[in-house]
């Protein structure tokens, strides 16, 4: 068994930058080449051997509950849904999961990312004595500086504000984060958790470097980029086919 106690898939966002599509469809269910966005992280989770997933919900939650409940029956995956009447933010949801489930260490993924890292290896590389372990990539969004010698993240700027590396939205978090996060709502795990941990408390956060394709579908431009790339590059097209087979059979 891999050394995490639970898996959290973040799916509560409103998808403001994808309106008017997200007025009627939650962002995790937007289809890319016929495949719902949420299928891609679910494939990574399933391939790593996990069959129990916690999913937080807020915007149009009943659509996601129905979709995943039907999918879970086919694949024998158990879903625990957390409905947020008020958005807790990424940090707030992570805090809630630690407090309510008593976990020590959880794997967290965004539901709007498309990439193909080895999740088993990523978990194995995570340092147990560090606050968190992040999967980063050298995409053009920036946001993070790293020290490859020590294997630690030295600074987190935020997207587009500096740094050569980008946080993929895949991370392992220790329950020690509860000592960093305060009680406000909403909480951002990066701003209110990781940046605060490094700059104020001197905590260590480690990383694994991912060097293959990476997309998120947060904007129409990025959505278009991933669709064009799936048409253009064989390895991305093959990944789409693999995820499509996983999700629909």
C-alpha positions as CSV (number, residue, x, y, z in Angstrom):
1,X,0.0,0.0,0.0
2,X,1.3,3.4,-0.9
3,X,2.2,5.7,2.0
4,X,-0.8,8.0,2.0
5,X,-3.9,7.6,4.0
6,X,-6.4,9.1,1.6
7,X,-6.9,10.8,-1.8
8,X,-8.7,14.2,-2.3
9,X,-9.8,15.4,-5.7
10,X,-10.6,19.1,-5.7
11,X,-13.7,19.7,-7.8
12,X,-15.6,22.6,-6.2
13,X,-14.5,25.6,-8.3
14,X,-17.0,27.7,-10.2
15,X,-15.0,27.9,-13.4
16,X,-15.5,31.6,-13.7
17,X,-13.1,32.0,-16.7
18,X,-15.0,29.4,-18.6
19,X,-18.4,31.1,-18.5
20,X,-21.0,30.8,-20.0
21,X,-20.2,27.0,-20.4
22,X,-19.9,26.6,-16.6
23,X,-23.2,28.3,-16.0
24,X,-24.7,24.9,-16.9
25,X,-21.9,22.4,-16.7
26,X,-19.4,22.2,-13.8
27,X,-15.8,22.6,-15.0
28,X,-14.7,19.0,-14.0
29,X,-17.4,17.7,-16.5
30,X,-16.4,19.8,-19.5
31,X,-15.4,17.4,-22.2
32,X,-12.1,17.5,-24.0
33,X,-12.1,15.4,-27.2
34,X,-15.2,13.7,-25.7
35,X,-13.7,12.9,-22.3
36,X,-14.7,14.7,-19.1
37,X,-11.9,16.7,-17.5
38,X,-12.2,14.9,-14.2
39,X,-11.5,11.6,-16.0
40,X,-7.8,12.5,-16.4
41,X,-6.9,12.8,-12.7
42,X,-9.1,9.9,-11.9
43,X,-7.1,7.8,-14.3
44,X,-3.9,8.7,-12.5
45,X,-5.5,7.9,-9.1
46,X,-6.8,4.5,-10.3
47,X,-3.6,3.5,-12.0
48,X,-1.7,4.2,-8.8
49,X,-4.0,1.6,-7.1
50,X,-6.4,3.8,-5.1
51,X,-10.1,2.9,-5.1
52,X,-11.4,5.3,-2.5
53,X,-11.6,9.0,-3.4
54,X,-12.9,12.1,-1.5
55,X,-14.3,14.8,-3.8
56,X,-15.3,18.3,-2.7
57,X,-18.2,19.9,-4.4
58,X,-19.8,23.4,-4.6
59,X,-20.9,24.5,-8.0
60,X,-23.6,22.3,-9.6
61,X,-22.7,19.5,-7.2
62,X,-25.5,17.1,-8.2
63,X,-24.1,16.8,-11.7
64,X,-20.7,15.6,-10.5
65,X,-22.3,13.3,-7.8
66,X,-24.4,11.6,-10.4
67,X,-21.6,11.3,-12.9
68,X,-19.1,9.9,-10.5
69,X,-21.5,7.6,-8.7
70,X,-22.4,5.9,-12.0
71,X,-18.7,5.7,-12.9
72,X,-17.7,4.4,-9.5
73,X,-20.2,1.5,-9.8
74,X,-18.6,0.5,-13.1
75,X,-15.0,0.7,-11.8
76,X,-15.7,-0.3,-8.2
77,X,-14.4,3.1,-6.9
78,X,-15.9,4.5,-3.8
79,X,-16.5,8.2,-3.7
80,X,-17.1,10.3,-0.5
81,X,-18.5,13.7,-1.4
82,X,-18.1,16.8,0.6
83,X,-20.6,19.5,-0.3
84,X,-19.4,23.0,0.5
85,X,-22.3,25.5,0.9
86,X,-19.6,28.1,1.2
87,X,-16.4,27.6,-0.7
88,X,-13.7,26.6,1.7
89,X,-10.8,27.1,-0.8
90,X,-8.2,24.5,-1.4
91,X,-6.6,25.0,2.0
92,X,-9.9,25.0,3.7
93,X,-11.0,21.7,2.1
94,X,-7.6,20.1,3.0
95,X,-8.0,21.3,6.5
96,X,-11.5,19.9,6.8
97,X,-10.4,16.5,5.4
98,X,-7.6,16.2,8.0
99,X,-9.9,17.2,10.8
100,X,-12.8,15.0,9.9
101,X,-11.0,11.9,8.7
102,X,-8.0,11.8,11.0
103,X,-5.5,11.3,8.2
104,X,-1.8,11.9,8.6
105,X,-0.9,12.2,4.9
106,X,-3.1,12.7,1.8
107,X,-2.6,12.9,-1.9
108,X,-4.4,15.9,-3.4
109,X,-5.1,16.6,-7.1
110,X,-6.9,19.3,-9.0
111,X,-9.7,18.1,-11.3
112,X,-8.8,20.3,-14.3
113,X,-5.3,19.1,-15.1
114,X,-4.1,16.9,-17.9
115,X,-0.7,15.2,-17.5
116,X,0.7,11.7,-17.1
117,X,3.2,11.4,-14.2
118,X,4.0,8.2,-12.4
119,X,2.0,8.7,-9.2
120,X,3.4,5.7,-7.4
121,X,6.9,7.0,-7.9
122,X,5.8,10.5,-6.9
123,X,4.5,9.2,-3.6
124,X,7.6,7.2,-3.0
125,X,9.8,10.2,-3.5
126,X,7.9,12.3,-1.0
127,X,9.9,13.0,2.2
128,X,8.1,12.0,5.3
129,X,9.7,14.7,7.5
130,X,8.7,17.5,5.2
131,X,5.4,19.5,5.4
132,X,4.4,18.7,1.8
133,X,5.7,17.3,-1.5
134,X,4.7,19.0,-4.8
135,X,4.9,17.8,-8.4
136,X,6.4,20.7,-10.4
137,X,7.0,21.1,-14.1
138,X,9.0,23.5,-16.3
139,X,5.9,24.9,-17.9
140,X,5.7,28.6,-19.0
141,X,3.4,29.7,-16.2
142,X,6.2,30.0,-13.6
143,X,5.6,30.5,-9.9
144,X,8.2,28.4,-8.2
145,X,11.9,28.3,-7.6
146,X,13.6,25.1,-6.5
147,X,17.0,23.8,-5.2
148,X,17.7,20.6,-7.0
149,X,20.6,19.8,-4.7
150,X,18.5,19.7,-1.6
151,X,15.3,18.7,-3.4
152,X,13.4,21.6,-1.8
153,X,11.2,24.5,-3.0
154,X,13.0,27.7,-2.1
155,X,10.3,30.2,-3.1
156,X,6.7,30.3,-4.3
157,X,5.6,33.5,-6.1
158,X,2.2,32.7,-7.5
159,X,1.3,32.1,-11.1
160,X,3.0,34.5,-13.5
161,X,5.0,36.4,-10.9
162,X,8.4,34.7,-11.2
163,X,10.2,31.4,-10.9
164,X,11.0,28.9,-13.6
165,X,8.8,26.0,-12.4
166,X,5.0,25.6,-12.1
167,X,3.0,23.7,-9.5
168,X,0.9,21.0,-11.3
169,X,-1.8,20.8,-8.7
170,X,-0.6,17.4,-7.6
171,X,0.8,17.2,-4.1
172,X,1.1,15.2,-0.9
173,X,0.3,17.1,2.3
174,X,1.1,16.2,5.9
175,X,-1.4,16.8,8.7
176,X,1.2,19.2,10.2
177,X,-0.3,21.8,7.8
178,X,-3.0,22.3,10.4
179,X,-0.5,24.2,12.4
180,X,0.0,26.6,9.5
181,X,-3.6,27.2,8.3
182,X,-5.7,29.6,10.3
183,X,-9.5,29.6,10.6
184,X,-10.5,32.1,7.9
185,X,-12.6,31.1,4.9
186,X,-11.7,30.6,2.2
187,X,-8.1,29.4,2.5
188,X,-5.7,28.9,-0.4
189,X,-3.3,26.0,0.2
190,X,-0.5,27.8,-1.7
191,X,-0.9,31.4,-0.3
192,X,-2.2,30.6,3.2
193,X,-0.3,27.3,3.5
194,X,2.8,26.7,1.6
195,X,4.1,30.3,1.1
196,X,3.4,31.0,4.8
197,X,5.1,27.8,5.8
198,X,8.3,28.6,3.9
199,X,8.5,32.3,4.6
200,X,7.2,32.6,8.2
201,X,7.9,29.2,9.7
202,X,10.9,28.0,7.8
203,X,9.2,24.7,6.9
204,X,10.6,22.5,4.2
205,X,8.6,21.5,1.2
206,X,10.0,19.0,-1.3
207,X,9.3,18.4,-4.9
208,X,9.4,15.9,-7.7
209,X,10.2,17.2,-11.2
210,X,7.8,16.2,-14.0
211,X,9.1,16.7,-17.6
212,X,6.3,15.6,-19.9
213,X,3.2,17.3,-21.2
214,X,1.1,19.3,-18.8
215,X,-2.1,21.3,-19.3
216,X,-4.9,22.8,-17.2
217,X,-8.2,23.8,-18.6
218,X,-8.7,27.0,-16.6
219,X,-9.3,29.2,-19.6
220,X,-10.7,28.9,-23.1
221,X,-7.2,29.4,-24.5
222,X,-5.8,26.6,-22.5
223,X,-8.7,24.4,-23.4
224,X,-8.0,25.0,-27.0
225,X,-4.3,24.3,-26.5
226,X,-4.9,20.8,-25.1
227,X,-7.3,19.9,-27.9
228,X,-4.8,21.0,-30.6
229,X,-2.0,19.2,-28.8
230,X,-4.1,16.0,-28.7
231,X,-4.5,16.2,-32.4
232,X,-0.8,17.0,-33.1
233,X,1.2,14.8,-30.8
234,X,1.0,11.0,-30.8
235,X,1.9,10.5,-27.2
236,X,-0.9,12.9,-26.0
237,X,-3.4,11.3,-28.4
238,X,-2.5,7.9,-27.0
239,X,-3.0,9.2,-23.5
240,X,-6.4,10.5,-24.4
241,X,-7.3,7.1,-25.9
242,X,-6.1,5.3,-22.7
243,X,-8.2,7.6,-20.5
244,X,-11.2,7.3,-22.8
245,X,-11.1,3.5,-22.6
246,X,-10.7,3.7,-18.8
247,X,-13.6,6.0,-18.2
248,X,-16.2,4.6,-20.6
249,X,-15.6,0.9,-20.3
